[in-house]
Amino acid sequence: MALNRLLIVKLADIGDLITATPALRALRRGFPAAQIDLLTTPPAAAAAPASLVDRVLTAPRSLLHGPVDLPALGRLLLGLRRARYDAVLFLHHLTLGAGVAKYRLLAAATGAPLLLGLDNGKGGWLSHSAPDLGFGARHEVEYWLQVVGLLGVGSADALLTPCYSGADLVAVEPLLAGLGPQPLVAIHPGSGGYAPARRWEPAKWAAVADALIQRYRAQIVLVGAPADGADAVQAQMAGPVTNVAGQTTLPQLAALLAQCDLFLGADSGVMHVAASVDLPVVALFGPSNHLAWGPWTPENRSVVVRLGLRCSPCSYVAHSVGQRNGCWHRSCLADLQPEQVLAAVAELGVLNLPAGEGIELCNQA
């Protein structure tokens, strides 16, 4: 059958949508004349590259978190029915019962003959499925490429797609005005609102930032949302810093990161934004699953910093959500020290040591 109208369902956060962009690009290349719509969340909608989808639909909050807004839900379901999709692709793990019920409701509303997704034993309602081997058995990018591959499309190009435009580059110029030619290092101390347990202590981020200034003469730029703790990091730093947290849209943040030399942060949507602009990334992981959501930079080097405790990761393992907020003491992050992060920076080798200081600085690291 001809596939003229396709719907992608990705009701998740910013980082999750970014990991789906290689799959979206494979679909666009495989079906260049088809209308490809994306159903996602309001925050993630800003991360959707305009070149890959024709229309972005956002789900009402009641579909994600109760209580249910029946009129808004009814309008969404009616719109999906009227679109007469030929295929619906669910880029989700079928983990929680409520989630499965939600996806089945959307599938029924579309009336589409082809329903595609991952199956971990709960996907008998899908017409075509790829095996879900569990969180981290494959990177999320690879899982979503598998799902679109069920339609016969594939791509050797697995790069993430950034969401910024030329206008966004112009918009962030004033934020970086006055900075010199020294290495530009972006630090994001937050982790988004979904799982604050992924955050590292502001004092340790401040120690890392000051060490980067001292060792590499780096220029530090703090990024993120107002609630991401950038002000707390700045307050504990001894060296100079440019704090632009809360001053950019998501596409503008991507444009700003594209001009940096290195990104440091925890597991978060902003970390995936940095990976999407092919920026070298040092990512800190504690409770969350680095094998599923580690930085995806196939044409650039990145490093995951974690202690490797026997109990870590404890969230999103196998086919279970697990401990989304980690345990009470979170030793996997609490015991992580600034020198371990600085060692990862040295391992990447993207920052040049000042002339004549190499031996001393190597000994310090």
C-alpha atoms as one frame of an Amber mdcrd trajectory, in Angstrom:
protein
   0.000   0.000   0.000   1.078   3.584  -0.564   2.248   5.431   2.504   1.256
   9.059   2.066   0.505  10.142   5.634   2.670   9.100   8.573   2.371   9.939
  12.268   5.255   9.698  14.738   4.253   9.482  18.402   6.972  10.637  20.818
   5.322  11.896  24.011   8.495  12.473  25.965  11.047  15.077  26.975  13.467
  17.159  24.915  16.352  14.682  25.037  14.116  11.771  24.070  12.917  13.602
  20.980  16.463  14.506  19.986  17.449  10.825  20.078  14.639  10.198  17.580
  15.908  12.683  14.977  18.006  10.120  13.034  14.853   8.009  12.688  12.860
  11.035  11.565  15.513  11.833   8.962  15.468   8.229   7.690  11.686   8.487
   7.295  11.931  11.787   5.462  14.501  10.386   3.041  12.559   7.162   2.582
   9.234   8.913   1.974  10.110  12.351   0.574   6.601  13.015  -0.760   4.690
  11.842   2.314   3.225  14.095   4.973   5.032  13.295   8.214   3.412  14.567
  11.397   4.880  14.424  14.894   2.829  14.155  18.087   4.913  15.193  21.062
   4.904  17.242  24.268   4.959  21.059  24.360   8.554  21.258  25.737   9.899
  18.756  23.199   8.165  20.445  20.266  10.880  23.125  20.218  13.499  20.452
  19.534  11.771  19.163  16.396  13.794  20.152  13.295  11.480  21.801  10.779
  13.201  20.031   7.884  12.156  16.584   9.080   8.432  16.935   9.818   5.573
  18.731   8.128   3.479  19.357  11.200   4.093  19.213  14.948   1.124  18.347
  17.133   1.286  18.732  20.884  -0.657  16.585  23.291  -2.748  18.243  26.006
  -1.204  17.931  29.448  -4.196  15.824  30.512  -2.982  13.058  28.221   0.320
  13.054  30.078  -0.724  13.949  33.616  -4.278  13.913  34.992  -6.903  15.038
  35.618  -8.173  14.448  32.106  -9.330  17.459  30.089 -11.986  15.645  28.094
 -12.700  18.442  25.554  -8.976  18.861  24.732  -8.478  15.118  24.505 -11.547
  14.783  22.302 -10.260  17.449  19.913  -6.910  15.682  19.622  -8.457  12.277
  18.957 -10.883  13.698  16.402  -8.043  15.465  14.610  -6.063  12.239  14.453
  -9.031  10.391  12.971  -9.598  13.058  10.330  -5.938  12.967   9.265  -6.418
   9.402   7.910  -2.875   8.232   8.591  -1.558   5.224   6.705   0.911   4.337
   9.460   1.576   5.348  13.049   5.016   4.790  14.571   5.288   4.697  18.371
   8.807   5.598  19.450   8.312   4.378  23.007   9.063   1.467  25.292   5.823
  -0.156  26.452   6.777  -0.009  30.119   3.879   1.189  32.278   0.301  -0.004
  31.941  -1.015   3.561  31.790   1.377   4.344  28.966   0.345   1.291  26.967
  -3.329   2.240  27.393  -2.538   5.766  26.198  -0.802   4.549  23.055  -3.579
   2.075  22.294  -6.117   4.875  22.588  -4.144   6.981  20.118  -3.791   4.010
  17.761  -7.513   3.330  17.839  -8.295   6.996  17.245  -6.207   7.136  14.069
  -7.700   3.984  12.571  -4.373   3.507  10.777  -3.846   0.049   9.239  -0.144
   0.012  10.148   0.928   0.379  13.783   4.645   0.056  14.428   6.790   0.075
  17.552   8.849  -1.912  20.023   7.424  -5.034  21.648   8.481  -6.297  25.050
   5.497  -8.603  25.418   2.923  -5.808  25.689   2.760  -4.926  21.996   0.375
  -7.529  20.652  -1.812  -4.689  19.345   0.967  -3.500  16.998   0.780  -4.673
  13.383   4.585  -4.658  13.050   7.180  -4.603  15.812  10.864  -4.775  16.594
  12.050  -6.614  19.705  12.567  -4.488  22.802  15.571  -6.027  24.558  15.343
  -3.591  27.464  16.665  -0.149  28.376  20.334   0.096  27.488  20.534  -3.115
  25.475  20.692  -0.673  22.582  21.027   3.094  22.594  17.708   4.893  22.168
  18.875   6.207  18.784  19.333   2.626  17.565  15.938   1.509  18.839  14.091
   4.214  16.926  16.033   3.495  13.755  14.885  -0.103  14.142  11.251   0.961
  14.365  11.323   3.084  11.208  13.274   0.284   9.564  10.101  -1.784   9.754
   8.868   0.371   6.861  11.885  -0.577   4.797  13.850   2.606   5.349  17.322
   2.699   6.753  20.167   5.121   6.986  23.882   4.868   7.485  23.647   8.488
   8.660  22.824   8.271  12.356  23.746  11.825  13.315  21.386  13.812  15.506
  19.744  16.812  13.859  20.047  20.218  15.574  17.042  22.513  15.863  18.572
  25.971  15.403  18.458  28.356  12.433  20.550  31.227  11.141  18.273  33.622
  13.003  19.096  31.824  16.254  22.811  32.273  15.596  22.263  35.995  15.185
  20.144  36.152  18.345  22.869  34.707  20.581  25.681  36.926  19.293  25.170
  39.525  22.064  25.359  36.825  24.736  28.881  35.900  23.676  30.047  39.433
  22.878  33.340  40.374  24.471  34.661  36.834  24.828  38.129  36.173  23.483
  39.692  33.387  21.398  40.318  31.105  24.387  38.431  27.780  24.548  34.721
  28.192  25.201  33.320  25.610  27.637  29.586  25.336  28.304  28.489  23.897
  31.642  24.905  22.888  32.376  24.469  22.140  36.088  20.808  21.088  35.838
  19.008  17.933  34.770  15.524  19.081  33.883  12.473  18.751  36.091  11.696
  15.099  35.391  14.482  13.640  37.554  16.405  16.192  39.650  18.293  13.258
  41.211  20.584  13.353  38.172  22.131  16.645  39.318  25.624  17.112  40.694
  26.456  19.541  43.502  26.883  23.220  42.483  30.083  23.483  44.567  31.676
  20.668  42.562  30.650  22.234  39.261  32.207  25.480  40.492  35.440  23.665
  41.340  35.554  22.117  37.872  34.887  25.462  36.202  37.627  27.216  38.174
  40.086  24.419  37.389  39.312  24.696  33.661  40.024  28.404  33.817  43.304
  27.845  35.645  44.543  24.875  33.614  43.316  25.714  30.110  42.457  29.429
  30.359  38.963  28.364  29.386  36.039  30.754  29.177  33.081  29.311  31.073
  29.491  29.777  29.916  26.724  28.565  32.237  23.600  27.498  30.347  20.154
  26.117  31.032  16.848  27.191  32.497  16.501  29.555  35.478  15.857  26.594
  37.795  18.946  24.662  36.723  21.234  26.048  39.421  23.558  28.185  37.310
  23.351  31.043  39.817  24.448  28.718  42.640  27.466  27.617  40.590  28.406
  31.191  39.720  28.162  32.249  43.374  30.733  29.619  44.375  33.210  30.267
  41.559  36.386  32.299  42.043  36.995  32.900  38.346  35.081  34.888  35.718
  32.003  33.347  34.137  29.313  34.211  31.585  25.917  33.133  32.891  23.237
  32.971  30.166  20.871  30.586  31.958  17.275  31.539  31.236  18.221  33.924
  28.434  17.706  31.654  25.416  15.018  29.658  23.729  15.848  26.018  23.064
  16.891  26.652  19.425  18.974  29.622  20.561  20.653  27.429  23.177  21.533
  24.959  20.413  22.976  27.814  18.353  25.063  29.002  21.305  26.376  25.502
  22.031  27.353  25.103  18.368  29.942  27.835  18.940  31.511  26.188  21.997
  34.524  23.873  22.164  33.285  21.542  24.909  30.140  20.781  26.913  29.956
  19.471  30.470  26.722  18.417  32.118  24.668  15.673  33.675  22.140  13.432
  31.950  19.617  15.954  30.617  17.889  17.280  27.552  20.490  20.040  27.313
  23.221  17.394  27.130  21.427  15.904  24.118  21.106  19.376  22.584  24.903
  19.668  22.868  25.328  16.259  21.238  22.990  17.294  18.412  25.357  20.120
  17.388  28.183  17.550  17.356  29.950  19.140  20.295  32.370  16.989  22.365
  30.513  16.116  25.568  31.546  15.116  29.080  28.369  13.691  30.637  27.912
  12.727  34.280  25.667   9.737  34.951  24.508   8.412  38.301  21.091   6.750
  38.740  20.180   6.928  35.044  21.120   4.528  32.285  24.173   5.684  30.321
  23.854   2.818  27.847  20.402   4.055  26.812  20.872   7.825  26.975  24.600
   8.506  26.835  25.765  11.313  24.510  25.341  10.248  20.876  28.195  11.855
  18.943  29.256   9.294  16.307  31.562  11.767  14.536  33.023  13.297  17.682
  34.501  12.051  20.928  32.503  12.146  24.137  33.044  10.678  27.587  30.590
   9.370  30.170  31.794   9.923  33.729  30.335   7.507  36.284  31.570   5.599
  39.292  30.317   2.242  38.043  28.807   1.164  41.357  27.168  -2.244  41.402
  23.765  -0.633  42.017  24.060   1.900  39.185  22.119   2.493  37.033  18.987
   1.941  39.095  16.488   3.782  36.877  15.300   2.533  33.507  16.941  -0.875
  33.489  15.722  -4.013  31.707  11.996  -3.394  31.093  11.337  -1.412  34.261
  11.397   2.254  35.278  13.116   1.221  38.510  14.139   3.984  40.921  13.598
   7.066  38.803  14.956   9.334  41.545  17.676   6.994  42.714  18.225   5.972
  46.325  18.277   8.327  49.295  22.059   8.790  49.410  22.853   8.681  45.660
  26.454   7.635  46.230  26.823   7.275  42.453  26.891  11.084  42.201  27.655
  12.209  45.758  31.005  10.393  45.717  31.987  11.659  42.266  34.812  14.191
  42.601  35.853  17.159  40.436  39.225  15.579  39.552  37.434  12.651  37.923
  35.552  15.053  35.663  38.748  16.975  34.913  40.464  13.711  34.021  37.709
  13.060  31.471  38.285  16.514  29.976  41.990  15.732  29.670  41.155  12.367
  28.091  39.088  14.059  25.385  42.018  16.323  24.519  39.882  19.031  22.932
  41.268  21.820  25.123  44.835  22.931  24.446  47.186  23.365  27.384  48.889
  26.782  27.529  52.432  26.707  26.167  55.067  25.625  28.669  52.553  24.252
  31.177  51.981  20.755  29.826  54.120  18.743  32.260  52.836  20.473  35.361
  49.211  20.286  34.279  49.439  16.616  33.320  50.772  15.868  36.752  47.911
  17.766  38.335  45.319  15.822  36.340
